[in-house]
Amino acid sequence: MKRKFVALALLALFCTGVHAQARPGKTECAVDEPYLRAGPLGQAGFELPVFKRYCYTDKSGSHVLLLGEKQDRPFPGEQLSSAIQASLYKVGGDKASLTREWSIRDFAGKDEAGVNFRSKLIELSDIDGDGLVDPVLVYRFFDPDGADRIDNDDFVGRIKIIVFHQGRKATIHAVTGHLDGDRKTVGNDGYFALPKPVQQHLVKKMAAMYAAGQFGFDNSYGFVPKRETAGR
């Protein structure tokens, strides 16, 4: 009962944030866009099967965000992958070419069942009001539960939140567990270099995810990440 009360309070806090959005704005690209044909995508160098395509425009131009998943580890209820990829491209003036702005890849650990993007938690919005969209990506790593199942407990596994602010990457990496000492949330130097409104938005996002039972973040410091140590 106590956790339920805290969760509801945290969810209410998130919803009252100036830039926080209960349903982050993102638009899937129209299927007939010329820059999403096989030729431009091949020239853009995207390596994994495309899972999602999101298009948006800000003051710097038109962009397309591609998410890729290898999807080589199927489980009941979750399609997992050994590798994932995300790339942001600027759309050329001819609407038929793409120029890569940034790209990331990540991999499941050897003892993990796999990883996938949490597409409902991905955001494409201008968090700090500078006229530029700040893409927020979320992906989760799952532990196995026997030979052919995964552990879906929100207090098992780890998760990453990646945000790009003015083209610079910031990362939050969280590990969870059923005991207080098992849970840890850290941010890299990029996170601590973010403008305060963006940092606060991400903290509220984690609080809302915790409230919704989507991941068991360490909440001992109000969901504020600790600084990542040099050894990671």
N, C-alpha and C positions, 0 to 999 in steps of 0.2 A: 504493500500500500504506500509506503514511504517513497519507494522509487517511482511509482506511478505519479504521485503528487509532484515530485521533482521534475519528472519528464514533462508533465503538462506545463509546468512553470517555464521550463527551458524552451519549449515549443512556442509559448506565447512571447517570450523574449525575442526569439528569432523573427517572429512574424512582425514585430514592431520596429525592426531595424529600418533605417532610411533606405538603404540599397538592397536589403534582403528581399528575396522573392520566393513566395511559396511554390510557384511554378516558374522556374527560370526560363527566360525567353530564348528559344532556339528554334530554327526553322530548317526542316530537312529540304535539301536541294530538289528542285524540279527534275524529274527523271530525264527530260529532254535537253538539259543544258549541254551545249556543245563541248565545254571543257571537261565534261565527265565521260566522254566517249573513250574507247579503248586507246586511241592514239595519244591524246594529251595525257591520260593517266599513265601510260607506259613511259612517255617522255619525262613525266614528273618524278619517276623513280619510286613510286609507292610499291612496297615489296609484298605485303600480306593481302589476303582477300579482304575487300572493303566490307566493313560491317555497318557503318553509318556514314552519311554525307550531310554536313550542315553548312548552310550558306548564310552569310551576313554581310552588311555594308556598314562601315563607320567612316570617320573623316579621312582615313588614309586610303579608302578604296573598297573594292569588293573582294571577299575572301571565301575560301571553302576549307572546311576542316574535315579531314578524312580520318576515320577510325578503322583500324584493321585488327582482326583476330585470326590466329591460325586455326582455331576451332578443331583441334585434333584430340581433344579429351572430353568427349560427351559423357554426361552423368544424368541420372534422373533429376529433372527440375532445373539443371544448370548446364549450359554449353560452355565448357572451359577450354583454355588454350595454354600451350606451353610458351607462347610468345604473343605480344600485342604491340601495336604501333599506332602513333597518332602523328599527323603532319598537317600543318597549316600552309595554305598556298594563297598567293595573291592572284586574282583573275586578271588576265591581260585585257587591254583595251579592245582586242579583237574578239573577246569572249570565247576564244578557242585555245588559249594557252594558259599554263599555270607556272608560277615562279614560287619555289619553296621558300617560306619564311623561317620555319623551324620544324624539327622532327624529333620525336622521342621513341625509343623502343624499351621494352622491359620483358622480363622472363620469370616464369615460376621457378621457385627453388626446387632442389632435387628431392626434398621430402614433402613438397606440396602437391596437391591434386591438380592445381592449375589456377589461372587468373582470368578475369574478364572485366570489361568496362561496365560500370553501373550507369547506364545511359540516362536513367531518370534523374540522376544527380549531377549531370553535366550542365554547365551554365555557359551561356554566351551573352554577356551583358557588360555595360560600362559601369563598373562598380564605383569608381571614384570620380566620375563626371568629367573626365578629361577628353571625351569625344572618341576614345578608342575602346573597343571591346576587349575585355579581360577574360579569355577562355579559362574555364575551370574544369579540369578533368578529374574523374574519380574512378579508380579501379581497385578490385579486391582480390586478394590471394586466399584460396580455400585450402583447408587441411583435409586429408582423406579420412573417411570413416569406414574402415574395412577395405576390401578389394574393389568394390564397385559403387561406393557411395561417397558423398562428401559431408562434412560437418557444417551445417547451416546455422549453428548457434551464433548469435551476435557477439558472444564473448569468446570466440575461437577464431584464430587467423590474424591476418594483418591487412592494411589498406593504405593506399597512397592517394593524396590529393595534390594535383599539380595545377599551378596557376601561372599564366604568362601575362606579365604586366609590361607594356611597352616593349614586347619582344624578349624580355628577360624572364627566365624560369625560376620559380620558387616551389619548393617541395615540402609537404608535410607527410611524414611516415609514422603510422600508428600500429602498434602491436597490442592485442588485447588478451585477456585471460580471466578466469573466474576469481582469482585472488588479486588483491590490490597491487601486490608487488609484481604481478605479471603484466600489468598494463603500462604502456609508455607511449607518449606522443612527442615527437621531436620535429623541429623545423630546421631546414638548412639556412645558410647565410642569406640566401635569396629571400626566404620568408621574412627574416628580420629587417631586410632592406625595403620591403614593401611599404607603401604609404599606409598610415594607420587605418584609414577606412577600409582598405583591402584586408589587412590583418584581422580587423574586427569582424568583417563579413565572414571570413573563413572560420573564425572561432564560433560565431553564431551558427554557421552551417554545421559544424561538428556537434554543437549542442542539439540542433534539430534532428540530426541523424541519430544521436543517442536517444532522444525522446521518442523517435519513431521506431526504435528497435532495429535500426539498420546497421549499427556497429557499436560495440562497447568501448568507447574511448575512455581514457583516463580523465576523470573529471575532478581530480584533487586540486587543480589550480584553475578551476573555472574554464576548462577546455583549452587554456592557452598552452601552445607547444613549448617545450623546453628546447634550448639550443642544442643542435646536433653536435656530437663530439667528433673530433678529427678522425677517429678510427673507423667510422662507418664507411 
